[in-house]
Amino acid sequence: SYVATHKEDYTIKNTVKYLEKSITSYLPYVNLYD
């Protein structure tokens, strides 16, 4: 049960990291067209 929860938490953290990367790499393009 603990392992499953830990794995889920890890996946969520990876998703957040991925989203942050996507957002930060996308922001410069948004700024260009401001």
SVG drawing of the C-alpha trace seen along z (x, -y; Angstrom):
<svg xmlns="http://www.w3.org/2000/svg" viewBox="-2 -43 14 45">
<polyline fill="none" stroke="black" stroke-width="0.4" points="0.0,0.0 2.8,-2.4 4.7,-1.5 1.7,-2.2 1.1,-5.6 4.8,-6.5 4.8,-5.6 1.7,-7.7 3.3,-10.6 6.4,-10.2 4.3,-10.2 2.6,-13.4 5.9,-15.1 7.2,-14.1 4.0,-15.5 4.4,-18.8 8.1,-19.0 7.1,-18.3 4.4,-20.9 6.8,-23.4 9.3,-22.7 6.6,-23.1 5.4,-26.3 8.8,-27.9 9.8,-26.8 6.5,-28.2 6.6,-31.5 9.3,-33.1 7.1,-32.6 4.1,-34.2 6.3,-37.2 7.4,-37.6 3.9,-38.2 2.9,-40.5"/>
</svg>
